[in-house]
Amino acid sequence: MTARPTTPLFLSSFTAASCIGRGSQETLASLRAQRSGLRACDFETVDLHTYVGIVDGVDATALPAELRSFDCRHNRLAELALREDGFDAAVLRATRRFGRQRVGVFLGTSTSGILQTEIAYRRRDPATGALPEEFDYRATHNSFSVVDYVRRRLGLEGPAAAVSAACASSAKAFAMGRRMIRSGLIDAALVGGVDSLCLTTLYGFHSLQLLAPGPCRPFDAARDGLSIGEAAAFALIERVPASLDRDAVLFLGAGESSDAHHMSAPHPEGRGARSAMQAALDETGAVAAAIDYINLHGTGTSSNDRAESYAVAAIFGSTVPCSSTKGATGHTLGAAGALEAVIGALCLRDGLLPGGARTANLDPELKVNYISANRPMRAARILSNSFGFGGANCSLIFGTAG
C-alpha cells in the first residue's frame, strides 16, 4: 500500500557557486555543454597528483565590514553564493512577509573553515607554540561559523543549526528545514551547504587512497577515485502558495538512514542507501516508477559506486535514467547534497537530464541505466542521493508544480 504523501514545499529561490559556475545561468550552461570544472591541483601549498574543483573569485570576495571577524575562505565562499541569482534579496523579502524570527537557517558542512586554522598553525609562535592572537576559531573554523555568518548577514533570528554528517550534511539540512516548517516552528527556511577546500581534506583523502590522479569518472569501468571540489549552495523553502507556475520546483520529500556499517566504507550491498531512497519514496507517497531521473551520489570510487548501483537496482531496476554530476563539479563533500539539489532544480525547470561528464565506458557490472549524454526531458520527479562516512544517508525528491 502506498503511503499518504506529505505536503510539498516550494523552492522559492535557489542558487549555487561551484567550479562549473557562479549562479544558475553559468551552472546550467556548463551542464548543457557537459563541461567539467576540474583541473590539476594548484591549491594553496598542496603537493598532490590529483584534480580539484576550485571556485574562482573566492579570495577576492570581501565580507561586510561589520562582519570582518568571520573572514575566511569558507565564509567568503558563502558570501559569493549569497549574491548570486538575487538570493540574498529573496531571503530579505521573506523576512518582510514572515518576520525575522520565522525564517530558519540550516546549513551542512564537513570541514567548515579549517583552512583558517591550518594557516594559523603555520604562523604559531616558535617559542610557545601559541596561535596568532588574531585567529578567531569561533568565527571561522567552528562548524556553526557559516550559519552564524549567514544569519547575521541577512538579519535572521529564527532557529538555526549546522549539520555535520560528512557528505550527507547539506542534504540532511534540507530535511531538517522541512521538519521545522512542518512542525509549525517557522514559515520558511534557508537551507543548503558550504564546504571549501583545505589541506586536511585533500591530504586526508589521499591517505585513504581515494583520490583519483586525474578527473574522477563515476561509474566508469576504469574509475580510480574521487576528485575533491568546493561549493556553496542555498535554497529558500516555504509552504506552497495558492498559485504557481507549472515549472516551479517543489521539495516533495526526504528519506534518511544510518547503516553504521563502517567508518569510511558503505555497506557492500548498499543497504543504508536503499533504506534512505525507500524512505523518501514513502514520504512522498510515490512508487519507484514515478521517478524520472536519479542524481547519484556517484563519487567515482570503486566501492561507493558499486554499492549504490546495487541499492538503485534493488528499488528501481535498470530502467530509470541516472547519472552523477561529480564528474563536472568534483565531490564537494558537505555541500554536495545542496549543490546537487540545486542542479536537480535547474534541470527540472530547464527540461534536462544531465549526462555524466567524464564517464566514457560504463562498468558493465553496475546494473543501472547510467546516461553519459544529456537528454532533453521534462521530468516530473527526480531523486538525489547523498551518502556519507559513518553510514549517514539521505535521499531527496523534487518535482515540478505542473
Secondary structure as GFF3:
##gff-version 3
##sequence-region A 1 402
A	DSSP	beta_strand	9	18	.	.	.	ID=ss1
A	DSSP	beta_strand	21	22	.	.	.	ID=ss2
A	DSSP	alpha_helix	24	33	.	.	.	ID=ss3
A	DSSP	beta_strand	39	40	.	.	.	ID=ss4
A	DSSP	beta_strand	51	53	.	.	.	ID=ss5
A	DSSP	three_ten_helix	65	70	.	.	.	ID=ss6
A	DSSP	alpha_helix	73	82	.	.	.	ID=ss7
A	DSSP	three_ten_helix	84	86	.	.	.	ID=ss8
A	DSSP	alpha_helix	87	98	.	.	.	ID=ss9
A	DSSP	three_ten_helix	100	102	.	.	.	ID=ss10
A	DSSP	beta_strand	103	108	.	.	.	ID=ss11
A	DSSP	alpha_helix	114	122	.	.	.	ID=ss12
A	DSSP	alpha_helix	137	140	.	.	.	ID=ss13
A	DSSP	alpha_helix	145	154	.	.	.	ID=ss14
A	DSSP	beta_strand	160	163	.	.	.	ID=ss15
A	DSSP	three_ten_helix	166	168	.	.	.	ID=ss16
A	DSSP	alpha_helix	169	182	.	.	.	ID=ss17
A	DSSP	beta_strand	188	195	.	.	.	ID=ss18
A	DSSP	alpha_helix	199	207	.	.	.	ID=ss19
A	DSSP	beta_strand	228	229	.	.	.	ID=ss20
A	DSSP	beta_strand	231	239	.	.	.	ID=ss21
A	DSSP	beta_strand	249	258	.	.	.	ID=ss22
A	DSSP	alpha_helix	271	284	.	.	.	ID=ss23
A	DSSP	three_ten_helix	288	290	.	.	.	ID=ss24
A	DSSP	beta_strand	293	295	.	.	.	ID=ss25
A	DSSP	alpha_helix	302	316	.	.	.	ID=ss26
A	DSSP	beta_strand	321	323	.	.	.	ID=ss27
A	DSSP	alpha_helix	326	329	.	.	.	ID=ss28
A	DSSP	three_ten_helix	333	335	.	.	.	ID=ss29
A	DSSP	alpha_helix	336	350	.	.	.	ID=ss30
A	DSSP	beta_strand	352	353	.	.	.	ID=ss31
A	DSSP	beta_strand	369	370	.	.	.	ID=ss32
A	DSSP	beta_strand	375	376	.	.	.	ID=ss33
A	DSSP	beta_strand	381	388	.	.	.	ID=ss34
A	DSSP	three_ten_helix	389	391	.	.	.	ID=ss35
A	DSSP	beta_strand	392	400	.	.	.	ID=ss36
###
